[in-house]
Amino acid sequence: TQYDFMDPEARRQFQELMDMLKKNAMQSYGRDMVQRLKDMDPSAMANLRHLVDAINQMLEQRMRGQEPDFDKFMEQFGHYFGDQPPQNLDEMIERLQSQISQARSLLDSLSAEDRQSLENLLNSMLDDATQFEMAKLAANLENLYPSDKLRKQYPFSGEESVSFQEARKLMETLQQMDKL
């Protein structure tokens, strides 16, 4: 993308190719996200909302200077965190911040049109209560631990489309390299 093209037609063709590749990556990402959301029945959506609400309650307790009952939280929601669950609230917060930062970096790397399309899709698929809890989670995390230093735009392109998980992993790797 930094190449100084001598031929304007070659520059135009290259830009068309880049736009096509970005669109294909976005379509793959969108399909993956849509499928995950479609697979969520009302019960799964309610469980997600309860998980996020419980995290919000712990964060709000922390902001008031109280120490939340992390062990009780993990008894109820630990299965959401896979084989290597966080061992304490600080570790969980760090993971959440990292995942949110990676998703933001990915979104920031998309074109404005693709980003808006994805946001519209997410808003149409998540109920109002879940959207509220997610927004509250982001605000609570930002209030406790500002993420400006974590968020960065990474222009990317490639020949193959990637899933959301693969793109998020790529953002994580890029952020780790920046920290070094």
C-alpha positions in Angstrom: 0.0 0.0 0.0 3.0 2.3 0.4 4.3 1.7 -3.1 4.6 4.8 -5.2 2.9 3.8 -8.5 4.2 5.4 -11.6 1.2 4.3 -13.7 -2.1 5.8 -12.5 -4.0 2.8 -14.0 -1.9 0.3 -12.0 -2.6 2.3 -8.9 -6.4 2.2 -9.7 -6.3 -1.5 -10.3 -4.3 -2.1 -7.1 -6.9 -0.1 -5.1 -9.7 -2.1 -6.7 -8.0 -5.3 -5.7 -7.5 -4.0 -2.2 -11.1 -3.0 -1.9 -12.2 -6.4 -3.1 -10.0 -8.2 -0.6 -11.3 -6.0 2.3 -14.9 -6.6 1.2 -14.3 -10.4 1.1 -12.7 -10.3 4.5 -15.6 -8.3 5.9 -18.1 -10.6 4.4 -16.4 -13.6 6.0 -16.3 -11.8 9.3 -19.9 -10.8 9.0 -21.0 -14.3 8.1 -19.2 -15.7 11.1 -20.7 -13.1 13.4 -24.2 -13.5 12.0 -24.1 -17.3 12.3 -23.0 -17.1 15.9 -25.8 -14.7 16.7 -28.4 -16.7 14.8 -27.3 -19.8 16.7 -28.2 -18.0 20.0 -31.7 -18.9 21.1 -33.5 -16.5 23.5 -32.2 -18.6 26.4 -28.6 -18.2 25.3 -29.1 -14.5 24.7 -30.5 -14.2 28.3 -27.5 -16.1 29.7 -25.1 -13.8 27.8 -27.0 -10.7 29.3 -26.8 -12.2 32.8 -23.1 -12.9 32.4 -22.4 -9.3 31.3 -24.7 -7.9 34.0 -22.8 -10.0 36.7 -19.5 -8.6 35.4 -20.9 -5.1 35.5 -22.0 -5.6 39.1 -18.4 -6.7 40.0 -16.9 -3.7 38.2 -19.3 -1.3 39.9 -18.4 -2.9 43.3 -14.7 -2.4 42.5 -15.4 1.3 41.6 -17.1 1.8 45.0 -14.0 0.4 46.7 -15.6 -3.0 47.6 -14.1 -6.4 46.8 -16.5 -8.5 44.7 -17.0 -12.2 45.3 -15.1 -13.5 42.3 -15.2 -17.1 43.4 -19.0 -17.0 43.5 -19.1 -15.4 40.1 -16.9 -18.2 38.7 -19.1 -20.9 40.2 -22.0 -19.5 38.2 -20.3 -18.3 35.0 -16.9 -20.1 34.9 -17.9 -22.3 32.0 -18.0 -19.3 29.7 -14.3 -18.8 30.1 -13.1 -22.1 28.6 -10.2 -24.4 29.7 -8.1 -21.6 31.2 -10.5 -19.4 33.2 -9.2 -16.2 34.9 -8.0 -16.8 38.5 -9.1 -13.4 39.8 -11.1 -10.3 38.8 -8.0 -8.4 37.7 -7.0 -11.2 35.3 -10.6 -11.3 33.9 -10.6 -7.5 33.5 -7.3 -7.7 31.6 -8.6 -10.3 29.3 -11.8 -8.4 28.6 -9.9 -5.2 27.9 -7.6 -7.1 25.6 -10.5 -8.7 23.7 -12.4 -5.4 23.5 -9.3 -3.6 22.3 -8.7 -6.2 19.6 -12.2 -6.0 18.4 -12.0 -2.1 18.3 -8.7 -2.3 16.5 -10.3 -4.6 13.9 -13.3 -2.4 13.5 -11.1 0.7 13.2 -9.2 -1.1 10.4 -12.3 -1.5 8.4 -13.7 1.0 6.0 -16.3 3.4 7.4 -19.0 1.7 5.3 -18.1 -1.8 6.3 -17.8 -0.8 10.0 -21.3 0.8 9.9 -22.7 -2.2 8.2 -21.4 -4.5 10.9 -22.5 -2.2 13.7 -26.0 -2.1 12.2 -26.1 -5.9 11.9 -25.0 -6.3 15.5 -27.5 -3.8 16.7 -30.3 -5.6 14.8 -29.4 -9.0 16.3 -28.9 -8.1 19.9 -31.9 -7.2 22.0 -32.0 -3.8 23.8 -31.2 -5.1 27.2 -28.1 -7.0 26.0 -26.9 -3.9 24.1 -27.4 -1.8 27.2 -25.4 -4.2 29.3 -22.6 -4.4 26.7 -22.4 -0.6 26.5 -22.3 -0.4 30.3 -19.5 -3.0 30.4 -17.4 -1.0 28.0 -18.0 2.1 30.0 -17.2 0.4 33.3 -14.0 -1.0 31.9 -13.0 2.3 30.4 -13.7 4.1 33.7 -11.6 1.6 35.7 -8.8 1.1 33.2 -8.7 3.6 30.3 -7.8 1.7 27.1 -6.5 4.5 24.8 -3.0 3.0 24.9 -4.3 -0.4 23.9 -6.4 0.8 20.9 -4.6 1.1 17.6 -5.6 0.9 14.0 -3.8 -1.7 11.9 -4.3 -1.4 8.2 -4.4 -5.0 6.9 -5.1 -6.9 3.7 -4.6 -10.3 2.4 -5.6 -12.9 -0.2 -7.8 -15.0 2.0 -10.8 -14.0 4.2 -10.5 -14.7 7.9 -13.0 -15.4 10.6 -13.6 -13.0 13.5 -11.6 -15.3 15.8 -8.7 -15.3 13.4 -8.8 -11.5 13.0 -9.0 -11.0 16.7 -6.0 -13.3 17.2 -4.2 -11.3 14.6 -5.0 -8.0 16.4 -3.8 -9.6 19.7 -0.5 -10.6 18.0 0.0 -7.1 16.6 -0.7 -5.5 20.0 1.8 -7.8 21.7 4.4 -6.8 19.1 3.7 -3.2 19.8 4.2 -3.8 23.6 7.6 -5.2 22.8 
